[in-house]
Amino acid sequence: MNTKITADAAKRGDELKARAVRALPNAAAADTSRSPRGRTESDPERSGGRSVARTCAILRLVGQGEDEGVSLLDVAAATELPKSSAHRYLQVLEAEGFVERDARSSRYRLGIGLMALQTGFVDRLIQRTRPFLAKVRDRYDETVNLGMLVGHQIVYLDILESARTMRLAARRGDTESIHATALGKAIAAHRSDQEVLALLRRGGMPRLTGRTITEPEEFLRELERVRASGYAVDDRENEPEGRCVAVFVPGLSTPTAISLSGVASRFPMEKAQEVADSLRVAAMEISGENIAPIKPLAPTEA
């Protein structure tokens, strides 16, 4: 089946192809190995090497697409594969959880399955952050969390629970939407509006409580408050009786934030700035980078 590609699509395909070649320079060489007569070698080992090279090139290409993702045509153009062959590669990667396909746009992005390959990194990150998070937990006797943006969701990497009988606590590996969590807001505030809107389109903005932000424009205004103050608040937006404060951790290879969560009745909003400052100190200790002083959170628009 012939597919007509517009000039813009062709240009994007050229750009993505160049990215793929830069990301895996040996991929093209492995794919164009020829016999003296010009025929492609049929050696199974060589063929398997080409398949591995293509798979790596596709993964890196999808990763470079970030939140926008890449289309099947992008992958086919960049790898010089027929659409049917590129689709088979993507199907296998999707089945393994290494990529995910957006049902609305049909574009591919990196999947949460890659987390399984980052176990060593996550374990080292937990070991690095836990002593500093423990100090914050012990100071306030409330649960402290370490979270990372994976795809369009926040994944809880570590939870240091409060000793209190009544407490808020997720489980390691749990996922949450960015629009209703302090961790999500803190990380989203360090992304462009375009990237944030792409994340919201993928994950949606379901109403979880009567205070959940469900409109993209309102969420972007909320992120302006976060950027101005240096911290984010989930004020009973994810749980009816929960309140949470989060601060972004700079200098890491993945978008990461730390938070403290507690029952709203014993964690008043008046205490949020103090908690945010403690989290800021912890984030600086974790990252080794300076973070601007915490400022009062501007009031929400009526």
N, C-alpha and C positions, 0 to 999 in steps of 0.2 A: 504494500500500500504506500503510495507516494504522499508525503506530507509537505505542504507549502510552509516555509518558514519566513517570517517577515524580516526586514532588514535589521530591526532592533533585536529580534530573537537571535538572528545570526551573529550580530555583534556580541551579544551576551554569551553566546556559545563559544565564540573565539576567546573572550575574556576568561571564561571558566576553563576552557581547554588549556590556556596558558597557565592558569593557577594549578591545574592538575599536573602539568609537566614540571612546574617549579616544585610542587609538593613531593613529587615522586619522580625524579629525573630518569631513573632506570626503567620506569614503566613503559615509556615509548620505545626504548631500545629493546626491551624484552619482547614487546609486541610486534616488532618489525624485523626480528631475526629471520633471515632468509637463507635458503640453500644456495649453492653456486648457480643453480639454474633459475633462481628467483622465486622458488616455491617456498612456502612456509614450512619449517621443519616440523615433522610429525612426532618427534621424540616426546613420549609422555611426560618425562621430567621437565622438558622445556615448556610443554603445554601447561603443565601444572604451575610452573613459575609465572607464566603469563597471567593465569587466572588469579594467583595471589597478588601480583602486581596491580591488576585491574581492580581487585577488591580493595586494596589499600588506597589506590587512587580515588575510587568512588567515595570511600569513607572520608578521606581528607577533603575532597571536593564538597561533600555534604556539610562537613564541619565548617568550611570556609563560608558556606551559605548562611550560617548563623540562623537568626530567627526568621529571615525571609525564606530560607530553604532553597532547594533547587528542584527543577522539574525533570521528568523523564527525558525530555528533549535536551535539557542541559547536560545530563549525564551521558546520553548517547553521543552528543556532539563533542564533549570533552574527551571521551574515551575512544571515539571513532568506532563505536560498536553499533550494530543495528538496534533499533528500538526494542525489538523482541528480546535480544540478548541482554541489553541493559536492564530491561524489565525483570528478567530472571535473576540477575544479580541483586537487584533491589528487593525482590520478593524474598530471597534467602536472608538478606540482611534484616529485613523487616521481621521475618519469622523468628530470628534470633534476638530481636529487640535492639539491634545496633542502630537501626534507623526507624523512624516512624513516619507514616504518611498522613498528611492532613486531609481528612475526608472532604472538606469543602474546597480547598485549593488544589488538591492532588500533588502538593509539593512535599518533598522529603527533607527531614531534619534528623539530626542525631537523636537516638533513642536512649531511654533510661537504662537499657541493657548494658551500655558501656560502663555503667557504675560498677558492674561486677569485675571489670578489668582494672578498676582504679582502687581496689581494696587496699593495696599497700599505701597508696597516697592518702586515702581517707583515714586509715589507721594512724599514719604519721601525723596527719592534721589533728586528729582527736588527742593524741598524746601531747601535741604541742599546745593545744588550747585548754586542755582540762584543768591544769593547775590555776590558770587565771580565772576560768569560769567558776571553779570551786570557791575562790575567794569572794566572788560576787554572790553566789548562792548562800554562803555562810553568813555574809554580812546582812542579807535581807531575809534569810530563811524562806526563799521562794525558788521555784524551779527555773533553771537556766538552760538555754537551748543553743545548739550550733546548727545552722542550716545553710544549705547551698542551693543555688538555682540550677536545676537540671531540666533541660527542655523548657517547658512553660510552667513548671511547678517547683515549689520549694520542697526539698527533701531534708528531713531531720536526720542529721548525722550523729548527734550525741545529745543526750538529755541528762542533766544532773538534777535529780528530783529533790524537792523540799521534803523535810521530815514531817511536815504537818499532815494531819489526817485528811483535811480537805485541801486539795491542791489541784492545779492544772498540770497535766503532763501528757505529752504525746509519746509515741514509741519510736525507737530508732528505725528509720526506713519509711516512716509515715510521710505522706505527701499532702501538701495544702496548696490552694490557689494563691496567687500573689496579691489579689485585690483585697483580701480580707484578713491578712496577717501582717504583723509588724515586721517580721523577717522579709516578707515579700515586698513590702513598701520600701524598706531600707535598701534592698538590692535594686529594686526598680528605679529608685531615685538616682542611681548611678548609670542608668541607661538612657538613651535618647527617647524622646516622645514616640518617634516612629517605631523603635524597638519595643517599647512598652505596649503600644497599640497592637502590634503583631502578637505579643504574648497574650494579651487579653482576647484577641480573636480566637486564638487556639484553645485557651482554657475556659473562655466564657466568664461571666461575672454573676454566678448564682447568688441569690439572696439567702444568707445563712441565719441572719437575725434581723430585727427591725432596724438596725443601725448599719447594715452592710452597704458599702458603696457599690452601686450596680450600673452606673453610667460612666463611660470612658472619660468624658470631659471633666466630671467631678473627680475622678481618680487622678487625672493629670494635675488638677488644682491641688489635690492632697499631696502629691509628690513635690510640688513647689514649696509647701509648708515643711516637708521633710528636709529638702535641700537647704532651706533657710535656717532651720533649727539644728540640723545635724543628727536628728534621731526620728524614728517613726513610732507611732502608737496604734495599736489595735484596741480601740475602746469599745469592747463588747460587740465587735463586728463579726467575729468568728464563733464565739461562744456567748450566750446571753449573760453569763455572769463572769466572763473572763476579761482581763485587761493585760496587755503585753507591751513592752517597750523594746525596741531593737536599734542596733547601731551596725553600720556596714564595717567590714574588716578590709582595709585596703592592702595592696601588695601581694595578694595571693593569686595563684594561677586560675582559680575558679571564683565566680561571684559568690561571696560568703558573707554571712552576718551572724551576730550573736544577739540573744534576747533574754529577757527575764519576764516570766508570766506569773500571774497570781489571781486570786479571786478578787473581783472588783471591790467588794465590801471592805477588804483590809488593804487594798492597794489603790489609794485615791489618786486622782489625776494630779493633785498637788505634789505628789511624790515622783512623778514621771521624770522630771528634769534631773532630779538628784540621781535616780537610777540610771538615766541615760549617761550622766557624767561618769558613773562607776563603770558602765559598759565601755565608754570611750577609753578610759584608762586601760581596761582589759584588752581592747582592740589594738591599742598602741603597743602594749606589751607583746601581743601575739605577732603583730606585723613588723614591729620595729620602725614604723613610720609615724610621723606626727599627724595628728588629726585636729582640725580646728575646734576651738572650745564650743561646748554646747550652748545654744541660745534658747530663750523661751519659745515654745511652740505657738505660732500665731493662731488666734481663734478662727474657727471655721466660719464660712460665710453663712448668714442666716438663710 
